[in-house]
Amino acid sequence: MSDILKKTYLSITKSCHYPMKKTTHFLILLISSITIAQTNSSSFEKYPVFPECAEVSIGALENCFNHTLQQFVYSNFKTPDIVFSENYTGNLSVFFEVNKEGEFKVLYVDGIYNELKDEAKRVFESLPKIKPATYNGNPAYVQFTLPIRIPLQKPALEAFSEGTVQKTKALSEEETVAALKNEYDAIENLPYSNEEYVSNINIPLSHHNYSLFDPALNRVGQNNHTAQKPFIYSEVNKYYNFEAENQKLLKNKTSWFGRKWWNEHMVTLKGKGYWLTLDPGVDLQVGKDTDAEIDTYNNTRLVYTQGGIGKDISFFAVIYESQGRFADYFNRYAESINPDGGNPAIIPGRGIAKTFKTDSYDYPIATGHVSYTPSSYFNIQLGHGKQFIGDGYRSLLMSDNASPYPFFKINTTFWKLKYTNTWMSLRDVRSDVTQDGSFRTKYLANHYLSYNITKRLNIGLFESVLWENDNDRGFDFNYINPIIFYRAIEFSTGSRGGNALIGLSAKFKFTDRVNAYAQLIIDEFSSSDVLGGDGSYKNKTGYQIGAKYYDAFGIKNLYLQGEYNRVRPFTYSHNTIVLNYGHNNQSMAHTLGANFSEFIAIARYQRGRIFGDAKIVVAKRGFEFNTAEDSFFYGSDIYGDEDNRVNDLGNEIAQGNTTDFLHAELQVGYLLNPATNLKVYGSVIFRDFKPTIDTEQVFENQTTWVNFGIRTDLFNWYYDF
């Protein structure tokens, strides 16, 4: 009944858009009708009765009801801080009913701030159940509109003046049916006003896009957390005003096509309590590997939607349909990690591909998530996508390097802490472990606790555990506890029943423009082996150090980053080879796997819609030989078998087939549409790969890859492996 009445009220309100003359006639007729109806029926109606009004006469019930209600609202209403911070003065209008059971039901609240609306609803929900109104001696619904002055004004001691609370006549059954038949026409379409920027949707992981608001998140004295990614819009918008920044980029376009191409989402829908956008997208690339004489291309068509239902629930989903052929080194790597079952390749970071034509790949993908924020302390997500933990370009803890996977995540933020719990379902797709034609399932759970020790220093504590579906145990509920130490549980389920890792991270803000960060990963818990200095294969550790410089050398929007990563042999692998730290034959951490040292230098710049990125990666890597003469595991491939290790002691970084690796990449482009992040760009990649010995899978090669494209930038492409 309350929904019907609400919609009836809204449909009447819409009549205010009639021309002035018609509106005047309508209002005179309406007021006259109400006056006559109330006059004729006054002797049959009785107001709802608060306990405080039980002893007053029937003639005084109206004033007593008004007075008691206003006193209750004044005593219980807590004015939100935004009213004072923005020095707001105005009115809040509450449309409500008292039903046949004497319960207060809010039908609609009209106000400038959501915080004011929420507070009004809270106050009315706390009203006690009272004696209902009656009509002709029977309980009846009655509806009222209560205007509330903001800031609050204390009601006078005497009864309300006439008209303070406006009573609406209860609807008859015939009127209710008529209202139902107008339900469709009563639906309101409201103008879309960039709700995504204050929503709880994840901001798509893109290194360049994140660099735009990274300076705003890293000012000294802010009590935020920057390692748990992807971020959600509402937590970033507090420090970086997305709408204001995008307003600077808008073009003065009035035609529908001009607005949609340059400034806006293709389809927007907004009503009372919900909003939605829908956009087509592309990732179209054409290029050439000049050394291998390969014409390259990527043909991705996509559609993505995002929206919100109420203030707490948001969602995001993308469907990709793609075909492509890439530079020779990229194709060879994709085919080297191909899955069981006959499909020729796994496109790195994307997913399993089937053959397209004679020399290309077809790889469909779908990602998305639902985000629920029940309070300012919690955000809960269920989806299919990627996670990233760290402040660097790479991560040794959790990276977005691998294909998307199902996940469930809880973010808890309070005081100086942010605690993230994530549970994931991963796949091992190798022929060695496939059973009955099905890929092997394994599960990953991790905790990350971020703590702002001072206004400059942040530290993070990380733990993660992998387990497989052995003995048909499925998802092991031992690991669902969000606060336990996984290592203890791993022992209780069997020494080879899980693979636990721990890690540390830190960040220090020297100034608003300069900060440094670090990570440490430990994949083996034998302190004597880790600290012994004898090169034990159990010394499975890695570390990262890096620094960022914003507005470098006084040039606004110039972003510089330097990073060094070093991971020892055998890190992320396991003696139970299903329990390696991987998914779909790709590392869940660093792109290069293990057994390497690497230095990265990055520069990013954007001015208006023009942008540019430059990157250099220099590394020394160690690979397995994988020959008949030497089939030992040297610790590079995280899917390697530790029982086939080359040495117990004396293991060193880049052992095995030592390779010098250089990757240089330059990209320049133009942002076509800031709402959809559609970009046109050109790029060139130079890659030099020099192993000590050429083998079938590891051999000397150089690549110059020139590429041009137009792309809806919703994820990171990694070409530097």
N, C-alpha and C positions, 0 to 999 in steps of 0.2 A: 504493500500500500504506500509506503513512504517513497519508493522509487517513482510510482505513478504520480504522486502529488508533486514531487520535485520537478518532474518533467513538465507537468501542467503549469507549474509556476514559471519555468523557463520559457515555455511557449508564449505565455502572456507577456513576459518581459520583452520577448523579441518584437512584439507589436510596437514598441517604442521607436522602431526604425521607420514607421510610416511617415508620410509627409505631415507637416505640422498641423495643417487644417484637419486632416482625418484623425490625427492623434488627439486633438482637442475634443472633437466630437466623441471619440471613443472613451476618453477619460470621463467626460460628463455623464455619458450613458452608464459607464461602469460604477461611478460613485453613486449615481442615483439608484441603480439596481441594488447595490450593497446596502445603502441606507434604507431602502424600502424593505429589503429582506430582513435586515436586523430589527427594524421596527415591528414587522409583522411577527417575527419569531422570538422576540426578546423574552416574552413571558414563558417560553418553553425551554430556554437555554440556561445552563448553569456553568460558570467558569470552573476550571480545574482548581483543586483546593490543596494548598500547602498545609502541613500540620499547624503552622503558625496562624493560619486563617480559619481554623476549624470552628471557632466560636463567633466569627463575625457574621453579620447579616448577609443575605443573598445580594442585596443591593451594593454592599461594600466589597464583595468578593473580587471584582475586577481590579479595583485599586490595590487591594491586599496582595493579589497575585503579582501585579506589576511591581509593587514595592519590594516584595520578598525576593523576586527573581533578580531585580537590579542589585539589591544588597548582596545576594549570593555571588553574582558575577563580580562585583567590585571587590569582595573579600577574597576571592579565589583566583582572579585573573592575574597572571604574572606577565607584565609587559616585556616582550623580547628585547634583547640588547640592540637589535638593528634599528628599533624605533628611536632610541636615544642617540646612537651613533650617526644616524642620518637626519636627526632633528625633525622627525616626521610628525605632522599634525593632520588629522583627518578622521574619517569614520570607518567603522567595521560593521557590516550588516549581516545578521545571522537569521536565516530562515529555518524555522524548526516546527515540530509538531509535538503535541502531547497525545499519545495514542489511547486506545480504550483501556489499556492496563495502567495508565498513569505514568508511562515512561516517556522521558524526553528523547526525541530523535532529531538530530541535526540533518536538515535536508540540503542546505547549501549555505556557504559562507562567501561573502563578497568582500575582498580586502586587497590592499596593494602588496602585502608580503605574505608568503607562504607560512612564515613563522607566526604571524598574527592569526591566520586561519587555523593552524594546528592548535594554537593555544585556546582559541574559542571552542573548538571541538572537544578539547580535553576538559574544559570547564563544564560544558554541557553534559558530557559523559559522566561527570561526577555528581550531577544533580540527583537528589533522592527520588525514589518513586513516590508519586503523590496520588491523591484521589482524582480520577479522571473527570473530565467535563461530561455533562449529560445533555441530551436533547430529547424532549418529550419523556423524560424519566429514564432513558436508556443511555449507557456509556457511549461516548462519541469521540471521534478524532477532531482535534482542533489544531489550526496552524497559526503561527505568529511570525512577525518580523521584528527583530530587536536591533535597533541601531545602537552601537557602542562608540562613544567618543574616545579617540586616542590622541594624546595620553588620557588615561582614565580620569574621570571627575567623580568625586564622592557624591552619591545621591543625597538629595535633601531628606530631612527626617520625616517630612510630611509625605503623604501619598503621591504617586506619580501624577504629573499633569496629563491632561487628556492627549492621547495620541502618542505617548511615549512608547507603548507597545501596541502594534497594529495587529488586530485579530483578523484572521481570514476564515470565512465561512467553510465548514466541513463539506466535502464533496458527497453528493448523493451517489447511489450506485449507477444511475444513468450517466452522471457527469464523469464518474470514474471510467466507464466504458468509452465515453467520448474522448477522454484524455488518452486512453490506451491507443485509440485509433489515430491519434496525432503524435504518437511516440516517435515514429520515424522522422516526421517533419521537425520535431523538436530538437533533434541532434544538432549541436552547434559545431561548426568548423571555425577554429580560432587561428589566427596568424602564427606561424612557426617563428620562434624567437631564439634559435640556437640553444635549445634545451640540452643538447649533447654536452655542451661545455660545463654544465653544472651537474651532469648525470654521474652515475656510478659505472659507466662503461669503461672498459680498458682502452687506453690510448694505444693504437697499433704500434708494435715494436718497429721502429725505424731509427737508426743511429742519427741520421741527419735531422729528422724532426725532433728527436729528443734533445739534440744539442741546442735547439732554439730556446727551450725553456730551462735547460740545465743551469745556466747562470742564476736564474731567479730562485731555483731550489737550493742553491749552495751559498747563500749569503750567511755571514757570521751571525749567530744568535738565533737563527730559526730552529724550531724544535720539530723538524720534519725528518723523513727517512728516505734515502734515495737508492738503496740497494735492491729492494724488492720490486721487480718489474714483471709485467707491464704496470705502469701507473694507471690510476683511474682519474677521469677528468676532474671530478669534484675535489680531490686532494691536491691536484696541481693548480687548479684555477684560483685557489686561495693566494698563490704566490705569483701567478702569471695569468693575466686576464686574456683568455683566448679570444673573446669577442672583440675586445678593444684592439688587440694586435691584428686580427683579421680585418677589422674595419679599415685599417691603414692600407690594406692591399686591394680593397674593392674598387672595381672600375665603374664608371658612371654609365650603366647600361639600363635602358628602360624596356626594351623588347623582351619577350619571354625567352627567346633563344639566347640573346645576349646575357641575360641574368643567369640562366642555367649553365651556360658554357663557361662563363668567367667567374661567377660569384657564389652560386647557390647549389643546393642539392636538387636533383632532378625532380623527385616527388617528396612532398612533405605533407604530413597529416597531424593535426592537433585538435584535441577536444578537451573536455573537462576531465582532467586526471590522466591523460595519456598523450603520447606523441610518437611519431614514427617518421623515418626518412628511408627512401629507397633510391639506389643509384646503380646505374650500369658502370662498368669499369673495364680497363684493358691493361695488358702489359705486352705491348707490341714492340719487338726488337728486330732489327736487321743489322747484320755486321759481317765481318770477315776475319778469320784466323789467317793472317797473311803468310805465316811460316808453313802451316800445314795445307794451305790452299783450300780451306773449307769455308763455304758460305754459311753463315750462322743466322738463326732466326728464333724468335719465340712468339707464339701466337696465343695469348691468354685472353679469354673473355670472362668477365666475372660480373656478378651482381651481389651487392651487399646491402643489408638493412640494419638499422639500429633504432632503438626506441626505448620508451619507458612507460610503465604502468604504475600510477601512483607515484609517490616520491621515493619508494624503497626498491622497486624492481626495475632493472634495466636489462637490455639484451642487445646482442650484436651477432651477426652471422654473415658469412661470405661463402659463395660457391664459385669455384674456379673450373674452367675447362681449358686445357692447355695442350699445345703441341710445340715441339721445339727441337732444334739441333744447335749445339754449342761448340765452343773451341775444342780442339782435339784433346787437350789435357783434361778438360771438364768431362767430355764424353767418356774418356778412358776410365776416369775415376768413377763415374756413375755406373759404368758397366762392371767395374771391379767389385762393387758392393751389391751386385744384383741379387734378388731374393730367390729362394727355391720356388719351383713351379713353372719355370720357363720364361717369365718376364725378363727382358734384357737388362734392366737397369733400375736404380733408385736415383731419382734426381735429388742431389744434396739439398737438405732443408725443406724439400717439398714432399716427395713420396714415391711409391712404386709406379713405374712406367711400363707401358706396353709398347710394342713396335708400331710406328706410324710410317706408312710408305715403306721405303727400303733403308733409310738411314736416319730416321728421326724417332722421337719419343712422344707418346701420348700419356699425360699424367693429370688426372682429375684430382681435385682437393676440395674439402669442405671444412671450414673452421667456424667457431662461434662460441658464445658463452652466455649464460644468464647470471646476472649479478644482483645480489640481495643485500641491502644495508639496513638492518633492523634498528640500528642506533649509530651514534657517532663513534662507537667503540669497535663495531664489528662490520666486516664486509665478507660475504660468503659467495663463492662462485662455483659453478658447475659448467664445464665446457670441454671443448676439443681444440687444443692450441698449443702454445709454448710458454715457458717461464724463463726468467733470467734473474740471476742473483749476482749483484756486484755493481761497482761504479766504473768499471773499465770497458774497453772495447771487447775484450775477451772476458770469459769467466772460467775459473778453475773449479767452481762449485756447481753451477747450473747455468747452461747456456741455451740460446735459441738456435743452436747449430743443427739439431736433428729434425726429423719430420714431426708434424703435429701429433698429439696423443690425447687421450681422454684424461681429464684431471678434475679434482675437487679441492678447493682452496679456501682457507679461512684466514683472513687478516684481522688481527686484534691490535688496536692502537689505544694507548692510554699513557698518561704521565710522560715519561721520556722514552717509552718503549714502543716498539712495533714487533709483533710476533706473528710469523707466517707459517702455517702448516699446509702442506700440499701432499696429496696422494695421487699417484699416477698409475696408469695401466700401460705397459710397454710391450713390444714384440721383438722376439729374436726370429729372424726370417731366413736364417742360413739352412742349407740342406742338411748339415750335420745334426741339427736339433729339431727339424720339422717332424711331427708325429701325425700319421694318418692323414697327410695332406694339409694339416693345420699348422700355422705358425705357433711357436712356443710363446706362451704368455708369461710375463713376469711383472712384478709390481715394485714401485718405488715410492717411498715416503720420506719426506724431509721436514726439518724444522729450521727456521732461521729467526734468531732473536737479535734485533737491532736496538742498541742502547746509546743514547746521547749522553755521554759522561759529562761533557762540558758543552758550552755553546760553540766550541770549535772541533771537539774530538768525538767521533762515533766509533764504536766497535760492534762487530757482529759475530755471533756464535752459530755455527752450522753443524748439523748432523743429518745423515741420510742413510737409508738402508734399502737394499734390494733383496727380494726373495722371489722364488719361482713357485709355480703351482705343482710342487712335488707332493706325492702322497695325496693328491686331490684336495689339498688344504685350501686352494683358492685364495681369496683375499684374507690374509691372516689378521684377525681382529686384535692380536697382540700388539699390532703396530698402529692401531687407531687412536690410542691414548695420545693426546697432543702434548704432554709434558714429560713423558718418560725419557730415559736415555736408551737409545736403540741398541747400543752395544750389549747391554745386559740382556735385553730380549733376544738378541741374536744368539747369545750363548745358550739361552734356555730352550731355543728351538732347534739346536744342533749346530755344531761348529762350522759345518759346511752348508747350513740351511739358509744363510743370508750373508750379505756383504755390506758391512757398515763403513762409512767414511765420516770423518769430522773435519771441520775447517774453521778458520778465523778470518775475519776481515777488519779493516780499519780505514778511516778517512779523517784527515786533518785539514781544516780550513785555515790557511795562513791569512788570507784576506778574502774579501768578497769576490776577488778575481782569480785567486790562485788556491788550489787545493791539491793534496796528494792522497793516494789511496793504495791499499795493499790487500793481498789475499794469501792464505796459506791453506793447502789441502794435505791431509794425512790419510792415506789409504791403508796403513798397516799400523798396529798398535803395540809393536815391540819396540820399546824405548831403546834397548841395547842395540838393535839393528839400525834404528833411525839415527841415533846419536853416536854410533860406534866408529863411523868414519872409514869402514872397511869395504864400502860399496856393496853391502848386502842387497840381494834382490828384494828383501822385505822393506828396504828403505824406499818406500813408495810415497814420495812427497813431491810437492810442487809449490812454487810461490810466484806472486805477481807484485810488481811495484809500478806505480804510474803517477802522472800529474796532469792537471788541466789548467789552462790559462785562458780566461775569458777576456774579450775585448783586448786582445793581445797587442802590445805596443801602442795602446791608445786607439786602435782601430775598432770602431764599434762593430759588433757581430762577427769579429774574427775569433775563431775558436781553435786553439792548439792543444794537442794531446800527445804525450809520449808514454810508452808502456813497455815494460820488459816482463816476459813470462819464461819460466824455466820449470820443466816437469821431468822427473827422473824416469828411467825405464821401469816398466811393469805397472806403473800407476794406472788405476782404473780397470785393470784386468783382474782375473780371479782364477783360482785353481779349479773351481766349478765354472766352466767357461760361459754358461748361461748367465751367471751373476756378474758379468762385466757391466761397466757403467755406460751402457749403450742402448740404442733403440733403432730398429730398422737399419742395422749395420752402420750407424753413425754415432759419434761420441755425444753424450749428454753434457759434456763439459767443453774443453778446448777443441777447436776445429782440427788441430794437428794431432790429436790423440795424446801420445806420451813420447818420452825419449827425445826431447828437443829443448833448445833455447831460442828465444825469439825477441826481436826488438821491433816495435811499431811506432811510426810517427804519422800523425794525422793533422790535417788542417781543413777547417770547414768555414765557409763564409756565405752569408746571404744578405743581400741588399734589395729591399722590396721583394719582387718576385724572382729576381735573378739569384742563382746559387751556384756554388762550386765546392767540390770536395777533392782533396789530394791525400794519398796514402802510400806509404812505403813500408814493406815488411821485409826484414832481413832475418834469416833463421839458419840454424845448423840442426839438421835432423838425422836420426838414425833409423834405418829400415831393416827389415829382415831380408836375407838373400833369397830364401825360398827356392833353392836349387837342390839338385840331387846330392851335391857335395856338401852343402850346408843348409840344413832345414831347421836349424835351431831358432828358438824364439828369443829375439834380442830386446823385446820390451816396447816396441813402437805401436804395434797393432793392439788396440785394447781388447780385441776378440781373440788374441793369441792364448795358447795353452801354457800356463805357468809351469806345468809339470814337464814341459819341453824346453825350459829355460836354458840359456847358454851357460850361465855361471850362477853359483850361489853367492860368490863374493867377487869384488873387483869390477862391478858394473858401473859404467860411467855414462854421462849424458852424450847422446848422439852416437852410441856404440852401434856396431853392425855396419851396414852399408851407409857410411857417413855421407850426407848430402848437404851441399850449400844451396840455399833457397833464397831467391829474391823475387819480390812481387811489388810492382809499382802500378798505381792506378790513379787516373785523373778523370773527373766527371764534371761537366758544366751543364747547366740547364735553366729552364724557366718554368715557374709554377703557374700553370694555366688556371687552376681553380683551387683556392685555399679551403673551400668547404669539403671537397672530395679528395684533396691532395693529389690532383692530377698534374703530372709533370711531363714536359718534353725535355730530352737530354741527349747529349753525346758523350761517349766515354772511350778511353783507350787504356788497355792493360798490357803491360810488359812483364813477362814472367821468365825467369832463368832458373833452371833446375839441373844441378850437376852432382850426380852421385859418384862415389868412388869407383864402383863397378856397375856396368850396365847389365840388368837382368831383364827377364820378360816383362815384369811389372814395374820396375824402377829403372829408368834409363834417362840419359841426358837429353834434354829438349829445351827449346826456347820458343816463346809464344809472343806474338804481337796481335792483340785482338782489338779491333776497332768496332764500335757498336753505336747505333743510334736507336732511340726509342721514344715511346710515349707510354707513361705508366701511372696507374693509380697506386700510390706508394703506401701499402698496408703491411709490409713485412720486410725483413732484411734478406737480401741476396748476398751470399758469401762466395766470392770467387778466389779468395786468397788461401788456398790449401795446396 
